[in-house]
């Protein structure tokens, strides 16, 4: 039935030549109705268009997050996308379809195909609607960093499929360098996507050069694909993750501490928010690598909280950019004098970013801190420094923008519009209300 509805919608849109807005919202509403059907079961096994769709509660949560962020991208891009709107909406539709495929596909091959297909609309967003000529270099960074480590993942999936056909009981039995190599092939693509420290350089470049919609989908959903991939492959690589987990926990936590220091030296607004994403994802990597239930639940909560909070911060940065035409924190000083209500929204989202009650970030970070301390008491010093400097760069971000001497020569501009208020509240409300439904995250 759903297959016929989807086919009828596509054909009707092509024959009647609907406006792109109606076409996009029709697809989004149909996807949302499908997600409502999915969320009423623990596990679903149905076949649509030739491949299996469904998933656990984690898949449903991330799929809902994808729908939410894509619709907010549309709201945020009303003013910034003034040309080629039809192509822009088509890119968003394909982005949403591919994300649904990533989070709801049963087969690992289909998961890999959709995982790589998401790169195409992301790359088109960056090079098509970016602001500066450097967006071409940022797109190349994005493609090469992710594609370079994705081919070994495909080889691993094909090898596992062939191995399980003939010898399902002895998939990874012998220890040694071969197992470690296969382990790197399995999680390398996801660690780059998250991204892990050492392979994070593509993220600030992509964020700085991307339009507001590109930054929102990168921070809100695409980084979460890495955590979801580790969760999917952990079924097959679990004991190897346990064997070498201290390596990745150490790299992620020490790298998160270094990135928090880097945030304190940033003068570019979007770059600071992008590096803060690396800090948050370092805790998620640490929690997933402990292979514990508390670590998994804490990682899910922090991924959803970070997706909403970081996306909202990029929207606020875009609000300032549209008025001042600069991302420099020197130019963006003293904004409390010009946008007093904007200062309140900045405070709400920055405080949520530093894990203030009652945001999802607080519950996620508390779970991950407890999980990592239970895993090894030796990480306490790094966790203390990481938590302290995370709060420090959040205070640095807020105080630098809202206070200080206003730069001379700034032209007058308008207050926040109703659509901008709605956009910010649609990030902040679920971020601070979902704590009432915490059993949603208990897989």
Secondary structure, DSSP 8 states (H G I E B T S, - for coil): -HHHHHHHHHHHHHHHT--HHHHHHHHHHHHHHHHHHHTTSS---EEETTEEE---HHHHHHHHHHHHHHHHHHHHTTTT--S-HHHHHHHHHHHHHHHHHHHHB-SHHHHHHHHHHHHHHHHHHHHHH-SSTTHHHHHHHHHHHHHHHHHHHHHHHHHHHHHHHH-TT-SS-S-SHHHHHHHHHHHHHHHHHHT-TTS-HHHHHHHHHS-HHHHHHIIIIIHHHHHHHHHHHHHHHHHHHHHTHHHHHHHHHHHHHHHHHHHTT--BHHHHHHHHHHHHHHHHHHHHHTT-HHHHHHHHHHHHHHHHHHHHHHHHHHHHHHHHS--BTTTTTTGGGT-HHHHHHHHHHHHHHTT-TTSHHHHHHHHHHHHHHHH-GGGHHHHHHHHHHHHHHHHHHHHHHHSS---TT--------HHHHHHHHHHHHHHHHGGGGGGGG--
